[in-house]
Each structure stands twice: as C-alpha cells, then as structure tokens.
C-alpha cells in the first residue's frame, strides 16, 4: 500500500465516531496505531473511554464500514483512556483520582456495601485502576468483606500521610482500621467531617481511574461533607424492589440533586430468589421496583442482583462473589452494571457540564 493510500485510510478511520459520545476518534485522540499487515489486513489501535465498554460491537461495525472502500479487514487492539474533568481548585483534594463514584441507598439493609465491594472489584477486573473508601463511619464493613489485607493501613508515615491498606492490589480506607474491634463510633458531625477530610487529603491514594465510595444510609453528615470536599462524579443507587425501600432512595436522589451530583442508575438488589434445586422463582421483596424508579427518574436500571447464598458467603469469608466466581451469572451482572455506570461517567466527563456552584451546607 502506498503512503498516500495509508494516509487516506487513517483519515477515514479518524472520522469514525465513537457511538457513546458521537465524537470522531481522531478528534478525541482515541485512534492510535494504524499499520498495514498485508494487502488485505490492517492493525488498528483504539483507546476506549470506559472499562468493559458496552458499545464495542457498534464501534467495530463503524470501523469496518470505514475500511470497506479500501478492501481492508481490521485487527483492533484496545487500550483504556478514561476521560475526566479536572476538579475546581477548591475541591481538588484528590489530584490523582479521575472519578469519584458514590454508592448510596438512602436506606440500610439493602446490600449497599456488598454492592460497593463487588462493583469496585468488577471495575478492576475490567482493567481500571480502582480504590475503595468506606465512608460508612458508624457501620464500617468493607474490611470484613475483603478478608485479609495484602498490606495493612499505616498512619505513621512522615508528614502526616496515611498509607491505605492494600487488598488484591487495591487501596482501601476505612475507619475500621482505627477503632478497637467491637467498639462503637460515637461521633458528632464535625468529627465525621474532619475524618473524611483526612481520608481525602492525607491518604496516598495514588493514580486511580475510580474511587468507589461506600456511603452510609440516609442523607446526613457524611454525604454532605463529601459533597463539600470533593466533586463526586456520579452516584449509583442501590435498592430492593419493594416500595418501602424506594421511599428512602427517592430522598437520597433528591439529596444528590441538591449536591449537583448526577445519578447514573439504579441497581436492584435482592431482586428475586431462584431455588438451585428445583428452579422455583420467587419475588420475595415484590418485583419491578427498580425499573419503576428508573423510569420515574429517567435513568438506567443497571441490573438485577438475585438473593443468592454465594453473595452472602463471599462477604462472610472475605472473598466477594466477583472474585470467587468471576464467570457466573451474578458476577456477570455486577460487571455489566459496573461497565454501564462507567460508560455513563465517561459520557458525562466527555460532553457533560461541569459543576458550577459552590454549595454551603448547614
């Protein structure tokens, strides 16, 4: 192939639009290598904007269509380049973190912490650099769910820096590392605010694509403090199907609206139970609530997670289901939810508005 025709091929590929954000690959720097292998084949490098990019098939169809006039068959190598919007100077406490993903429920007992752990591990399994912050000050449970740390949290480093605990190569921070086992955390709002400030400013998080934050139930001090301290890029709402859970989730969504945090979608947990012996399907906590809420809020239903002993066993033994059984349907559902939420974040970072106001919390 001549130099001129190769330039024509590159020009045609540069004009292919990413189906997620409708932006040309060339304009966004997503097209990297273009090299002819032989007369009928060409190697292409493309940077994807999110882990587990759900629209890969549509993208490949567009690439194939652009190459059809040249009679070339592509072989595509993908890499990951997650977009982000730099934080305002007054909120830039996490300079190495691209996105802060909050996992919230509004109500306790719906499996929010279990969801946080499995979403974080799902994002990591999809190739992202992920950290996990346990912001549930009164009920920290993430260290229990993650099992034995590769290395413990160290608060004795120089200049007041804190080295987070490392679990499976993932930095994790929790108040559980600093309190005596079995002792309650009896703190008022200002102490919670101070602790979260330390977790954000003093912890050496490193370079992360996502910091997943497990928020406590309700709409109280921890949520408001985080909204003041950092730009939360987006939130995933966890609910069970019944209306009594949806009531509190709606309040949490309203809180995020006040904080100018986009809600990316709803994940319906404990959606149903299917007997492993006979296959009987039972909607123990009613049905359809997650979809109704998603329709009402005009957001996505990220998935339905069943009641399954493998999920609870994973949390009890410190080996979450996404890691223990990465190829089963439950892990696939968590990975799909993580990929969909990550794509929504990428779309907003690429095309969405910046947070423009500085909020005052009382």
C-alpha positions in Angstrom: 0.0 0.0 0.0 1.3 3.4 -0.9 2.0 6.1 1.6 -0.8 8.2 0.2 -3.4 5.5 0.5 -2.3 4.7 4.0 -2.9 8.4 4.9 -6.3 8.0 3.3 -7.1 5.0 5.5 -6.0 6.9 8.6 -8.1 9.9 7.6 -11.2 7.7 7.1 -10.7 6.0 10.5 -10.2 9.3 12.2 -13.7 10.3 11.1 -15.3 7.2 12.7 -17.5 8.4 15.6 -17.4 6.8 19.0 -21.1 5.6 19.3 -21.1 6.5 23.0 -20.2 10.2 22.7 -20.6 10.9 19.0 -17.1 12.3 18.7 -14.6 11.4 15.9 -11.9 9.1 17.0 -9.2 11.4 15.6 -10.6 14.5 17.3 -10.6 12.7 20.7 -7.1 11.1 20.3 -8.7 7.7 20.5 -7.1 6.4 17.3 -3.6 5.4 17.9 -1.7 3.0 15.7 -2.7 2.3 12.0 -0.4 -0.2 10.3 -0.9 -2.4 7.2 -0.1 -6.1 7.8 -0.6 -7.1 4.2 -2.8 -6.2 1.2 -6.0 -7.3 2.9 -5.5 -6.7 6.6 -4.7 -3.7 8.8 -3.8 -3.3 12.5 -5.5 -0.5 14.4 -5.2 0.8 18.0 -8.2 2.4 19.6 -8.4 3.9 23.1 -11.8 3.1 24.8 -13.3 5.7 27.1 -14.5 3.2 29.8 -13.7 -0.3 31.1 -15.9 -3.0 29.7 -17.1 -0.6 27.0 -20.6 -1.9 26.2 -20.7 -0.5 22.7 -17.7 -2.2 21.3 -19.7 -4.2 18.6 -21.2 -0.9 17.3 -17.8 0.7 17.2 -16.3 -2.2 15.3 -19.2 -2.1 12.8 -18.3 1.6 12.1 -14.6 0.8 11.7 -15.4 -2.0 9.3 -17.7 0.3 7.3 -15.0 3.0 7.0 -12.5 0.4 5.8 -14.8 -1.3 3.3 -14.0 1.0 0.4 -10.3 0.1 0.8 -11.0 -3.6 0.9 -9.3 -4.0 4.3 -10.1 -6.2 7.3 -9.2 -4.7 10.6 -7.5 -6.3 13.6 -8.2 -3.9 16.5 -6.1 -3.6 19.7 -7.9 -1.8 22.5 -6.5 0.2 25.3 -8.1 2.3 28.0 -8.1 6.1 28.4 -10.8 7.2 30.8 -11.8 10.8 30.4 -12.3 13.1 33.4 -13.0 16.7 34.1 -10.4 18.4 36.4 -11.8 19.5 39.7 -12.2 23.1 40.7 -9.2 24.3 42.7 -11.2 24.4 46.0 -12.3 20.8 45.5 -9.0 19.4 44.2 -8.2 17.2 47.2 -7.7 14.0 45.1 -5.5 15.1 42.2 -4.6 11.6 41.2 -8.2 10.3 41.1 -10.1 10.7 37.9 -13.6 9.8 39.0 -15.3 9.5 42.4 -18.2 7.0 42.2 -20.6 7.1 45.2 -22.7 4.0 46.0 -25.7 5.0 48.0 -29.1 3.7 49.1 -30.8 6.1 51.5 -31.9 3.0 53.5 -29.9 0.4 55.4 -30.1 -3.3 54.8 -30.4 -3.3 51.1 -26.8 -4.6 50.4 -25.1 -1.3 49.6 -21.7 -2.3 51.0 -21.8 -5.7 49.3 -22.6 -3.8 46.1 -19.8 -1.3 46.6 -17.2 -4.1 47.0 -18.3 -6.1 44.0 -18.6 -3.0 41.8 -15.1 -2.0 42.7 -13.7 -5.4 42.0 -15.7 -5.6 38.8 -14.2 -2.3 37.6 -10.8 -3.6 38.5 -11.4 -6.9 36.6 -12.3 -4.8 33.6 -8.9 -3.1 33.6 -9.4 0.0 35.6 -7.3 1.3 38.5 -9.7 1.4 41.5 -9.7 2.4 45.1 -12.3 1.9 47.8 -13.3 4.3 50.5 -15.6 3.1 53.4 -17.4 6.3 54.3 -20.0 4.4 56.4 -18.5 5.7 59.6 -20.9 4.1 62.0 -21.1 0.7 60.3 -17.8 0.1 58.5 -17.9 -3.4 57.0 -15.7 -3.3 53.9 -12.6 -4.7 55.6 -14.6 -7.7 56.7 -15.9 -8.3 53.2 -12.5 -8.1 51.7 -10.8 -10.5 54.0 -7.1 -10.4 54.8 -5.2 -7.3 53.5 -2.0 -7.7 51.4 -0.6 -4.9 53.5 -2.2 -3.0 56.4 -3.1 0.6 56.7 -0.2 2.7 58.0 -0.8 6.1 59.6 2.7 6.5 60.9 4.3 7.8 57.7 6.1 11.1 57.5 4.4 14.5 57.1 1.1 13.1 58.3 0.4 11.0 55.2 -1.6 7.8 55.5 -0.8 4.7 53.5 -4.1 2.9 52.8 -4.5 -0.8 53.2 -4.0 -2.9 50.1 -6.4 -5.6 49.2 -5.6 -7.5 45.9 -3.6 -4.5 44.7 -6.5 -2.1 45.5 -6.1 0.7 48.0 -8.8 0.7 50.7 -9.5 3.1 53.5 -11.9 2.6 56.5 -12.4 3.9 60.0 -12.4 0.3 61.0 -8.6 0.4 60.8 -8.5 2.9 63.6 -11.1 1.7 66.2 -11.0 -1.2 68.6 -12.9 -4.2 67.4 -16.5 -4.2 68.7 -16.4 -0.6 69.8 -19.0 1.9 68.6 -18.0 5.1 66.8 -19.9 7.7 68.8 -19.1 10.9 66.9 -20.9 14.1 66.0 -21.0 15.7 62.6 -17.8 17.9 62.9 -15.7 14.8 63.8 -17.0 12.9 60.8 -16.2 15.9 58.6 -12.7 16.0 60.0 -12.1 12.3 59.5 -13.4 12.3 55.9 -11.1 15.3 55.2 -8.2 13.3 56.4 -9.2 10.3 54.3 -9.2 12.5 51.3 -6.3 14.9 51.8 -3.8 12.7 53.8 -4.3 9.3 52.2 -1.8 8.4 49.5 -4.4 7.1 47.0 -2.1 7.2 44.0 -3.3 7.3 40.4 -6.8 6.0 40.2 -9.5 5.8 37.5 -12.2 5.4 40.1 -12.5 5.9 43.8 -15.6 3.9 44.8 -17.2 5.4 48.0 -19.5 3.3 50.1 -21.8 5.9 51.7 -23.8 5.3 54.9 -27.6 5.1 54.8 -29.6 8.3 55.0 -28.8 11.8 53.9 -26.7 13.0 56.8 -23.2 14.3 57.7 -21.0 12.0 55.7 -22.9 12.7 52.4 -22.9 16.5 53.0 -19.2 16.5 53.9 -18.2 14.6 50.8 -20.3 17.0 48.7 -18.4 19.9 50.2 -15.0 18.4 50.0 -14.7 16.8 46.6 -16.5 16.6 43.2 -18.5 13.4 43.3 -18.6 12.4 39.6 -21.7 10.3 39.8 -23.8 8.0 42.1 -25.2 4.5 41.8 -28.4 4.0 43.8 -29.0 0.6 45.4 -32.5 -0.6 46.3 -34.6 -3.6 46.8 -37.8 -3.9 44.8 -40.4 -3.0 47.4 -41.8 0.4 47.9 -40.6 0.8 51.5 -37.0 0.8 50.2 -37.8 3.1 47.2 -39.2 5.8 49.5 -35.8 6.3 51.1 -33.9 6.0 47.7 -36.0 8.9 46.3 -34.9 11.0 49.3 -31.2 10.1 48.6 -31.7 11.0 44.9 -33.1 14.4 45.9 -30.0 14.9 48.1 -27.7 14.2 45.2 -29.7 16.7 43.1 -29.1 19.3 45.8 -25.4 18.4 45.7 -25.4 18.6 41.9 -24.2 15.0 41.7 -25.6 13.1 38.7 -27.3 9.8 39.5 -26.0 7.3 36.9 -28.5 4.5 37.5 -30.3 2.1 39.9 -29.1 -1.3 40.8 -31.9 -3.6 42.1 -30.5 -5.9 44.8 -32.3 -8.9 46.3 -34.4 -8.8 43.1 -35.6 -12.4 43.3 -34.8 -15.9 44.6 -34.4 -18.9 42.4 -34.2 -22.3 44.1 -31.0 -24.0 42.9 -32.6 -27.4 43.4 -36.0 -27.1 41.6 -35.6 -23.8 39.8 -38.7 -22.2 41.5 -38.6 -18.4 41.1 -39.9 -16.2 44.0 -40.0 -12.4 44.2 -39.6 -12.3 48.0 -39.4 -8.4 48.1 -42.1 -7.7 45.5 -41.0 -7.0 41.9 -40.4 -4.3 39.4 -39.5 -1.5 41.9 -36.1 -0.8 40.5 -37.5 -0.4 37.0 -40.3 1.8 38.2 -37.8 4.0 39.9 -35.5 4.2 36.9 -38.4 5.1 34.7 -39.6 7.7 37.2 -36.1 9.3 37.4 -35.4 8.8 33.7 -32.1 6.9 34.4 -30.9 3.4 33.7 -31.7 0.2 35.5 -28.2 -1.0 35.8 -29.2 -4.6 36.6 -30.9 -7.0 38.9 -28.9 -8.9 41.5 -30.7 -12.0 43.0 -30.8 -13.3 46.5 -28.0 -15.9 46.4 -26.0 -17.6 49.1 -22.8 -17.2 47.0 -23.1 -13.4 47.5 -23.6 -13.6 51.3 -20.9 -16.3 51.6 -18.5 -14.1 49.7 -19.0 -11.3 52.1 -18.7 -13.5 55.2 -15.5 -15.2 54.0 -13.7 -12.2 52.6 -13.8 -13.4 49.0 -16.5 -11.4 47.2 -18.5 -13.2 44.6 -17.0 -11.3 41.7 -13.6 -12.6 42.7 -14.7 -16.1 43.9 -16.8 -16.9 40.9 -15.9 -14.5 38.1 -17.7 -16.3 35.4 -21.1 -17.0 36.9 -24.2 -15.0 36.1 -24.1 -13.0 39.4 -20.6 -11.7 38.7 -21.6 -11.0 35.1 -24.5 -8.9 36.4 -22.1 -6.9 38.6 -19.6 -6.4 35.8 -22.4 -5.3 33.4 -23.6 -2.8 36.0 -20.1 -1.5 36.5 -19.4 -1.2 32.8 -22.7 0.7 32.2 -22.1 3.1 35.1 -18.5 3.7 34.0 -19.7 4.5 30.5 -22.3 7.0 31.8 -19.4 8.6 33.8 -17.3 8.8 30.7 -20.1 10.3 28.6 -20.6 13.0 31.2 -16.9 13.7 31.5 -16.6 14.0 27.7 -19.7 16.0 27.0 -21.5 17.0 30.2 -21.5 20.3 32.1 -19.2 21.0 34.9 -20.4 21.6 38.5 -20.6 25.3 38.6 -21.7 26.3 42.1 -20.0 26.2 45.5 -22.5 24.7 47.9 -22.9 25.8 51.5 -24.1 23.1 53.8 -25.7 23.6 57.2 
